[in-house]
């Protein structure tokens, strides 16, 4: 189980090891989703499943997406684990094929609530589920002075805080720190928060993100752009 004393590397190791214990439950999710897709008449479809690993008792959320009827055979699958620390709820999303983990701290979800969802009534867990339901990965770039200036125009953190990358996502632009094979996403800003000169800074990153997803999924998908 993920516990507060774990380092980010220990969390990464825990999640990757524990996913191996979910194979049977993931197969059951896919069978259930197949029935859901074949009964439907409108697409795309998304369905979420809450899973708890039998041995370590970690809580995982699995999202399955079908953009068309035939996708029941090979739906898009994303998975993340939820865990708590004294300062609030975290999520960690493994990227299996790349051996990477991405950690989302409570401050990030506070910004999602304020800037993206704009709903003070939704619970923290439902907010996290909604974010990941609408998440289509990201395309990142190494931080430079232009990106840093945008970051500091929206965040009042110390100028010495480590921000090593920026990323375009389906819901806005995220800033974070890379620690080995772990990404820590610290905040998000929406497209409509940016001034026109700031939007120009992100234009290539945004286009790269759209191109990546067109190639990956072969179908349009909703974004906040």
C-alpha positions as CSV (number, residue, x, y, z in Angstrom):
1,X,0.0,0.0,0.0
2,X,1.2,3.5,-0.7
3,X,1.9,5.2,2.6
4,X,2.8,8.9,3.4
5,X,6.5,8.0,4.2
6,X,7.2,6.8,0.7
7,X,9.5,8.7,-1.7
8,X,8.3,9.3,-5.2
9,X,10.6,6.5,-6.4
10,X,9.1,4.1,-3.9
11,X,5.6,5.1,-5.1
12,X,6.6,4.4,-8.7
13,X,8.0,1.0,-7.7
14,X,4.9,0.2,-5.7
15,X,2.4,1.0,-8.5
16,X,4.3,-0.8,-11.2
17,X,4.6,-3.9,-9.0
18,X,1.0,-3.8,-7.9
19,X,-0.4,-3.5,-11.4
20,X,0.7,-7.1,-12.0
21,X,-1.9,-8.1,-9.4
22,X,-4.8,-6.5,-11.4
23,X,-4.7,-8.7,-14.6
24,X,-7.8,-10.7,-13.8
25,X,-9.8,-7.7,-12.6
26,X,-8.7,-5.7,-15.7
27,X,-10.0,-8.6,-17.9
28,X,-13.3,-8.5,-16.1
29,X,-13.5,-4.7,-16.7
30,X,-12.9,-5.3,-20.4
31,X,-15.6,-7.9,-20.7
32,X,-18.1,-5.7,-19.0
33,X,-17.1,-2.8,-21.2
34,X,-17.5,-4.9,-24.3
35,X,-21.2,-5.5,-23.4
36,X,-21.6,-1.7,-22.7
37,X,-20.1,-0.8,-26.1
38,X,-22.1,-3.3,-28.1
39,X,-25.4,-2.1,-26.6
40,X,-24.6,1.5,-27.3
41,X,-25.7,3.6,-30.3
42,X,-23.7,6.7,-29.8
43,X,-19.9,7.1,-29.5
44,X,-17.4,7.8,-28.1
45,X,-18.1,6.0,-24.8
46,X,-16.2,6.1,-21.5
47,X,-16.6,4.0,-18.4
48,X,-14.7,4.1,-15.2
49,X,-14.0,1.2,-12.8
50,X,-12.8,1.3,-9.2
51,X,-10.4,-1.5,-8.4
52,X,-8.5,-2.5,-5.2
53,X,-5.5,-4.7,-5.5
54,X,-5.9,-7.9,-3.5
55,X,-2.5,-8.0,-1.9
56,X,-1.5,-4.4,-1.2
57,X,-4.9,-2.8,-1.1
58,X,-4.0,0.1,-3.4
59,X,-7.0,1.8,-5.0
60,X,-6.9,2.1,-8.8
61,X,-9.3,3.9,-11.2
62,X,-9.5,2.4,-14.7
63,X,-11.0,4.4,-17.6
64,X,-11.9,2.6,-20.8
65,X,-12.8,4.5,-24.0
66,X,-14.3,3.4,-27.2
67,X,-14.4,5.9,-30.1
68,X,-16.4,3.5,-32.3
69,X,-18.3,0.2,-32.0
70,X,-15.4,-2.0,-33.1
71,X,-13.2,-0.6,-30.3
72,X,-14.8,-3.1,-27.9
73,X,-11.9,-5.4,-29.1
74,X,-9.2,-2.9,-28.2
75,X,-10.4,0.0,-26.1
76,X,-8.2,2.8,-24.9
77,X,-7.2,2.1,-21.3
78,X,-5.8,4.5,-18.8
79,X,-5.2,3.7,-15.1
80,X,-4.2,5.7,-12.0
81,X,-3.9,5.1,-8.3
82,X,-5.3,7.3,-5.5
83,X,-3.6,7.8,-2.2
84,X,-3.6,10.2,0.7
85,X,-1.2,12.2,2.7
86,X,-1.8,14.7,5.5
87,X,-2.0,17.6,3.0
88,X,-4.6,15.9,0.8
89,X,-5.3,13.4,-1.9
90,X,-2.8,12.5,-4.6
91,X,-3.0,10.5,-7.9
92,X,-0.3,8.6,-9.6
93,X,-0.6,7.5,-13.3
94,X,1.8,4.9,-14.7
95,X,2.8,4.9,-18.3
96,X,3.5,1.2,-18.7
97,X,5.1,1.1,-22.1
98,X,7.6,3.9,-21.1
99,X,8.3,2.8,-17.5
100,X,7.3,6.3,-16.2
101,X,4.9,7.5,-13.5
102,X,3.2,10.9,-13.2
103,X,2.2,12.2,-9.8
104,X,-0.5,14.8,-9.3
105,X,-0.4,16.5,-5.9
106,X,-3.4,18.2,-4.1
107,X,-2.3,21.7,-5.3
108,X,-2.6,20.5,-8.9
109,X,-6.2,19.4,-8.3
110,X,-7.0,22.6,-6.5
111,X,-6.0,24.5,-9.6
112,X,-8.0,22.1,-11.8
113,X,-11.1,22.9,-9.6
114,X,-10.5,26.7,-9.9
115,X,-9.3,26.9,-13.5
116,X,-10.7,24.0,-15.4
117,X,-13.8,22.4,-13.8
118,X,-14.9,25.6,-12.0
119,X,-17.1,23.8,-9.6
120,X,-16.7,24.2,-5.8
121,X,-19.4,21.6,-5.0
122,X,-17.8,18.5,-6.6
123,X,-16.0,16.2,-4.2
124,X,-12.2,15.8,-4.4
125,X,-12.5,12.2,-5.6
126,X,-15.1,13.0,-8.2
127,X,-13.0,15.9,-9.4
128,X,-10.0,13.6,-9.8
129,X,-12.1,11.1,-11.7
130,X,-13.5,13.8,-14.0
131,X,-10.0,15.1,-14.7
132,X,-8.7,11.7,-15.8
133,X,-11.8,10.9,-17.7
134,X,-11.1,13.9,-19.9
135,X,-7.3,13.4,-20.0
136,X,-5.6,12.3,-23.3
137,X,-2.0,12.3,-22.3
138,X,0.4,15.1,-22.9
139,X,3.3,16.4,-25.0
140,X,6.1,18.0,-23.0
141,X,9.0,20.4,-23.6
142,X,11.9,21.5,-21.5
143,X,11.2,24.7,-19.7
144,X,12.7,27.9,-20.9
145,X,12.5,31.6,-19.8
146,X,9.4,32.2,-21.8
147,X,7.5,29.3,-20.2
148,X,8.9,30.2,-16.7
149,X,7.5,33.8,-17.1
150,X,4.1,32.4,-17.8
151,X,4.3,30.0,-14.8
152,X,5.3,32.7,-12.4
153,X,2.6,35.0,-13.7
154,X,0.0,32.5,-12.3
155,X,1.8,30.9,-9.4
156,X,3.1,32.8,-6.3
157,X,5.6,30.1,-5.4
158,X,9.3,30.7,-4.8
159,X,11.4,31.7,-7.7
160,X,13.7,28.9,-6.7
161,X,11.0,26.2,-7.1
162,X,12.1,23.5,-9.5
163,X,10.1,23.5,-12.7
164,X,11.8,21.4,-15.4
165,X,9.1,20.9,-18.1
166,X,5.8,22.2,-19.5
167,X,3.2,20.1,-21.2
168,X,0.2,20.5,-23.5
169,X,-2.8,18.4,-22.5
170,X,-6.4,18.1,-23.6
171,X,-7.5,20.5,-20.7
172,X,-4.7,23.1,-20.7
173,X,-1.0,23.5,-20.0
174,X,0.7,21.8,-17.1
175,X,4.0,22.6,-15.4
176,X,6.1,20.1,-13.5
177,X,9.3,18.7,-12.3
178,X,11.1,15.5,-13.6
179,X,12.7,13.3,-11.0
180,X,14.3,10.4,-12.8
181,X,11.4,8.2,-14.1
182,X,8.8,10.2,-12.2
183,X,7.0,13.4,-13.4
184,X,5.4,15.6,-10.7
185,X,2.7,17.8,-12.2
186,X,2.5,21.0,-10.1
187,X,-0.1,23.2,-11.7
188,X,-2.3,23.8,-14.8
189,X,-3.4,26.9,-16.7
190,X,-6.3,27.0,-19.2
191,X,-6.0,28.4,-22.7
192,X,-8.5,31.1,-21.9
193,X,-6.3,32.4,-19.0
194,X,-3.5,33.3,-21.4
195,X,-2.9,36.7,-23.1
196,X,-2.5,36.6,-26.9
197,X,1.3,36.9,-26.7
198,X,1.4,34.1,-24.1
199,X,-0.7,31.8,-26.4
200,X,2.0,32.2,-29.1
201,X,4.6,30.7,-26.7
202,X,2.5,27.5,-26.5
203,X,1.4,27.3,-30.2
204,X,3.9,24.7,-31.3
205,X,3.4,22.6,-28.2
206,X,-0.3,22.7,-28.7
207,X,0.0,21.6,-32.4
208,X,2.4,18.8,-31.4
209,X,-0.1,17.6,-28.9
210,X,-2.9,17.5,-31.4
211,X,-0.8,15.8,-34.0
212,X,0.3,13.1,-31.5
213,X,-3.2,12.3,-30.6
214,X,-4.4,12.3,-34.2
215,X,-1.8,9.7,-34.9
216,X,-2.3,7.7,-31.7
217,X,-6.1,7.5,-31.8
218,X,-7.0,8.3,-35.4
219,X,-10.0,10.3,-34.4
220,X,-10.9,13.8,-33.2
221,X,-11.3,14.3,-29.5
222,X,-12.5,17.2,-27.3
223,X,-10.0,19.7,-26.0
224,X,-10.1,23.0,-24.2
225,X,-8.1,24.7,-27.0
